Amino acid sequence: MLYHLLYPLHTIFIGFNVFRYITFRSILAAVTAFLIVIVLGSWFIRSMKRAQIGQVIRDDGPETHIYKQGVPTMGGLLILAAIIGSSFLWARLDNSYVWLTMLVTCFFGFIGALDDFKKISKKTSAGLSARGKLLLQLVGATAVGIFIFNAPGFDGHLAIPFLKDIRPDLGWFYVIFAIIIIVGASNAVNLTDGLDGLATGPTIVSSAVYLVFSYIAGNIVISNYLQVHYVAGSGELAVFCGAMVGGCLGFLWYNAYPAQVFMGDVGSLSLGAALGTIAVIIKQEILLAIVGGIFVMEALSVIMQVGYFKMTRGKRIFLMAPFHHHFEKKGWHETKVVVRFWIVSIILGFLAIATLKLR
């Protein structure tokens, strides 16, 4: 919004020319989202406590999680308000990719809110049915896949990190691939959100990396030089990514151990869907498996655990899934698990950036 209001005035005052730069607006979007969460955080937590909207702990969870019972949840609403509000202020509102990403984020946030509300109202850790939740996710992801595939200049080619000369064309199967990426990313972040600050840290890293890649993908000169797929207009997504970084950093202020608030499914499902959508738009889908390696590991641990349990009729690979609970069961303190997962996420982020030059 501010771009449309203030940039035209650069002919009167040259200082307003800064609003044309995506880098400037991305930084301000991050700062704005951070301040929104910091300023409103305490009020939000008090409001959730008064409304008795608290976390419901699963019966088979680690014994050390008992203290989390009743801690305010649905903090993802605060993150969403910061991201959408900041993006609305600093991004160009004539960009269809920005609107698409904001709508997808809100839709998946709505699914998460329904799930959280059902858990809270019934005082149980079981929310929406797995089938019902997946159906809603598929509806949202399918709409995104079809929209993106039919966007002007878009194609079904894949970009493979480290192998830039190999770009297989999936054709219409790309829509199915996009659905898998978006739904998979959404659920993977959701599974990771089990410890104080655990999902927030890798989300910050992933958002920061995709900020860089969005900027590059939207700049025809830099993208050609680095052999990155050019997607006209995708550079504005760097502003949205900046808002994600700032919003999550602000939330981490309250979500760090011992957490004063949890993001809930309204936060984890929406953040994952946002990352998946951005990855699909800028043609860096496979890169998400690298920078979001923590999310992939958590999701795979659940799939492996469930599959092995069914095949062996009761045996387990891990002491508990998702993977972070395995280390808790081994005696690691929650903060040790979280910080070490953050470290791995940062290393993976550097590796993702390295794909820009490595072939």
Sequence and secondary structure as in RCSB ss.txt:
>XXXX:A:sequence
MLYHLLYPLHTIFIGFNVFRYITFRSILAAVTAFLIVIVLGSWFIRSMKRAQIGQVIRDDGPETHIYKQGVPTMG
GLLILAAIIGSSFLWARLDNSYVWLTMLVTCFFGFIGALDDFKKISKKTSAGLSARGKLLLQLVGATAVGIFIFN
APGFDGHLAIPFLKDIRPDLGWFYVIFAIIIIVGASNAVNLTDGLDGLATGPTIVSSAVYLVFSYIAGNIVISNY
LQVHYVAGSGELAVFCGAMVGGCLGFLWYNAYPAQVFMGDVGSLSLGAALGTIAVIIKQEILLAIVGGIFVMEAL
SVIMQVGYFKMTRGKRIFLMAPFHHHFEKKGWHETKVVVRFWIVSIILGFLAIATLKLR
>XXXX:A:secstr
 HHHHHGGGGGT GGGGGGG HHHHHHHHHHHHHHHHHHHHHHHHHHHHHTT B    TTS GGGGGGTT B  T
HHHHHHHHHHHHHHHS TT HHHHHHHHHHHHHHHHHHHHHHHHHHHTSS  S HHHHHHHHHHHHHHHHHHHHT
STT   B   TT TT   B TTHHHHHHHHHHHHHHHHHHHHTTSTTTTHHHHHHHHHHHHHHHHHHT HHHHHH
HT    TTGGGHHHHHHHHHHHHHHHHHHHSSS S   HHHHHHHHHHHHHHHHHHTT TTHHHHHTHHHHHHHH
HHHHHHHHHHHHTS  SSSSSSHHHHHHHTT  HHHHHHHHHHHHHHHHHHHHHTTT  
